[in-house]
């Protein structure tokens, strides 16, 4: 990216350079950097544009916008203000650049780091159906995911729910462009079961999975899950040599122990190619 910052880069081209599928590349990149590849690219372009604003005070916004890959000064100004909270003209008149450097790393206190391990055997599951509350999330609102679980637990049990302790946090419709996703907090149900109002049904095809065991350390769950996902997508999966297959990945809870207790276990299943 840095060598071709203002070139016609696409997600597919970047993934090809890494010899990965676009989906797999985007998940790995987001785990490492805390934002999607294209969001990172836009941010780096805008940071370079900010430097040019200061270094070339006589250059017009029109020429600067075109040089930086934007179709118009208006599009450039909107993107610049979203990124830095100030219009390009105000920035040029004295806004400090120093606080804008950095990659917004995903960092967490050591006290909330869970233990994460890839189990040695792959697991093949038949097709099944889950149902529950679902919502679209991105980096701005992922902290609201636990609210779906609170709503779900208030509805259990219900007619059509399968007699199992398992519940599922299913990730689907992941956008390789901006890292947004659809998350469903649900339980296994009969395929044609009537559902409570507001529930969404999701059919998961038969697949072969890599299984990651996440052992929680007690306390806040959301930050530990976030740390575990970063380790799985950013370290363990790349080191495993496994190739991610199409299909949802999901957290699986067996309900045997409260998740806010130290030692509670969550399994995270990722579909992989044979």
Secondary structure, 3 states (H helix, E strand, C coil): CHHHCCCCCCHHHHHHHCCCCHHHHHHHHHHHHCCCHHHHHHHHHHHHHHHHHHHCCCCCHHHHHHHCCCCCHHHHHHHHHHHHCCCHHHHHCCCCCHHHCCCCCCCCCHHHCCEEEECCCCEEECCEEEEEEEEEECCCCHHHHHHHHHHHHCCCCCCCECCCCCEEEEEECCCCCCCCEEEEEEEEECCCCCCCCCCEEEEECCEEEEEEEEECCCCCCHHHHHHHHHHHHHHHHHHHCCCECCCCEEEEECCCCCCCCCCCEEEEEEEECC
